[in-house]
């Protein structure tokens, strides 16, 4: 799926909006994410930290889990918004890989400027996927 410029701008705006809802009292690194499925549905999420650090959840996974909870499993693209355009962590890359190595990944800074645009396969070469369990 090639993102239309309209969908691209919409995802960037939604990721930036989701970032404003982040609960990040420990790292102070607010992250927002917005994804679009191949059916055209959009889901967003923000990072939610916890005093017990391992129970923190990233914005990307919140968005993916929301999509899956609504029956969507074919993710076309995700936009991740941070203060400095940081890319998804390893855990998020692995979760995204479950739903398609061709997923387009766009990372933007707090102003919405695109700093990275790639696909998941490039971010996670040699990914462990369901076919490895066969």
C-alpha positions as CSV (number, residue, x, y, z in Angstrom):
1,X,0.0,0.0,0.0
2,X,1.4,3.4,-1.0
3,X,0.3,6.0,1.4
4,X,-1.5,8.9,-0.1
5,X,-0.2,12.3,0.9
6,X,-3.5,12.8,2.7
7,X,-3.2,9.6,4.8
8,X,0.5,10.4,5.5
9,X,-0.3,13.8,6.9
10,X,-3.3,12.4,8.8
11,X,-1.1,9.7,10.4
12,X,1.6,12.3,11.3
13,X,-1.0,14.5,12.9
14,X,-2.5,11.6,14.9
15,X,0.9,10.4,16.1
16,X,1.7,13.9,17.3
17,X,-1.7,14.1,19.0
18,X,-1.2,10.7,20.7
19,X,2.2,11.8,21.9
20,X,0.5,14.6,23.9
21,X,-1.3,11.9,25.8
22,X,1.8,9.9,26.7
23,X,2.4,9.0,30.4
24,X,6.1,9.3,30.7
25,X,6.9,10.6,34.2
26,X,10.2,8.6,34.5
27,X,11.9,8.9,31.1
28,X,10.2,12.1,30.1
29,X,10.4,10.7,26.5
30,X,6.9,11.0,25.2
31,X,6.0,8.9,22.1
32,X,2.9,8.8,20.0
33,X,2.1,6.3,17.2
34,X,-0.5,6.0,14.5
35,X,-0.9,3.2,12.1
36,X,-3.1,2.4,9.1
37,X,-4.2,-1.1,8.1
38,X,-4.6,-2.2,4.6
39,X,-8.4,-1.9,5.0
40,X,-7.9,1.8,5.8
41,X,-8.6,1.8,9.5
42,X,-6.4,3.9,11.7
43,X,-5.3,3.2,15.3
44,X,-3.1,5.3,17.6
45,X,-1.3,4.9,20.9
46,X,1.1,6.5,23.3
47,X,3.7,5.2,25.6
48,X,2.6,4.4,29.1
49,X,5.3,4.1,31.7
50,X,5.1,2.4,35.1
51,X,7.2,2.7,38.3
52,X,7.9,-1.0,37.8
53,X,9.8,-0.3,34.6
54,X,9.4,-3.6,32.8
55,X,5.6,-3.1,32.7
56,X,6.0,0.0,30.6
57,X,4.4,-0.2,27.1
58,X,5.5,1.6,24.0
59,X,3.2,3.7,21.8
60,X,3.8,1.4,18.8
61,X,2.6,-1.7,20.7
62,X,-0.4,0.2,22.1
63,X,-1.5,1.0,18.5
64,X,-0.8,-2.5,17.2
65,X,-2.6,-4.2,20.1
66,X,-5.6,-1.8,19.6
67,X,-5.7,-2.8,15.9
68,X,-5.6,-6.5,16.7
69,X,-8.2,-6.2,19.4
70,X,-10.5,-4.7,16.7
71,X,-9.8,-7.6,14.3
72,X,-7.2,-5.9,12.1
73,X,-3.9,-7.8,11.4
74,X,-2.7,-6.4,8.1
75,X,-0.7,-3.2,9.0
76,X,0.3,-1.1,6.0
77,X,2.2,1.8,7.7
78,X,3.0,3.3,11.1
79,X,4.1,6.8,12.1
80,X,6.1,7.2,15.3
81,X,6.4,10.7,16.8
82,X,9.1,11.5,19.4
83,X,11.0,14.6,20.4
84,X,13.9,13.7,18.2
85,X,12.6,11.3,15.6
86,X,13.6,8.1,17.4
87,X,12.8,4.8,15.8
88,X,10.9,1.8,17.3
89,X,12.7,-0.2,19.9
90,X,13.5,-3.9,19.4
91,X,10.4,-5.1,21.1
92,X,8.2,-2.9,18.9
93,X,10.0,-4.0,15.8
94,X,9.4,-7.6,16.7
95,X,5.7,-7.0,17.4
96,X,5.3,-5.2,14.1
97,X,7.2,-8.0,12.3
98,X,4.4,-10.4,13.4
99,X,2.0,-8.4,11.1
100,X,4.2,-7.8,8.1
101,X,7.8,-7.1,7.3
102,X,6.7,-4.8,4.5
103,X,5.1,-2.3,6.9
104,X,6.2,1.2,6.1
105,X,7.7,3.0,9.1
106,X,7.9,6.8,9.3
107,X,9.6,8.5,12.2
108,X,9.0,12.2,12.9
109,X,10.2,14.7,15.4
110,X,8.0,16.9,17.6
111,X,7.5,19.3,14.7
112,X,6.2,16.5,12.5
113,X,9.4,16.6,10.3
114,X,10.1,13.2,8.8
115,X,13.6,12.0,9.9
116,X,13.4,8.4,8.8
117,X,11.2,6.6,6.3
118,X,11.9,2.9,5.7
119,X,10.2,-0.5,5.9
120,X,10.2,-2.9,8.8
121,X,12.4,-5.4,6.9
122,X,15.1,-2.8,6.8
123,X,14.8,-2.1,10.5
124,X,14.7,-5.8,11.5
125,X,16.7,-7.9,9.1
126,X,16.6,-11.6,9.8
127,X,13.4,-11.2,11.8
128,X,12.0,-14.1,13.7
129,X,8.5,-14.8,12.3
130,X,5.8,-17.4,12.5
131,X,7.4,-19.3,9.6
132,X,10.4,-20.0,11.9
133,X,8.1,-22.1,14.1
134,X,7.1,-24.4,11.2
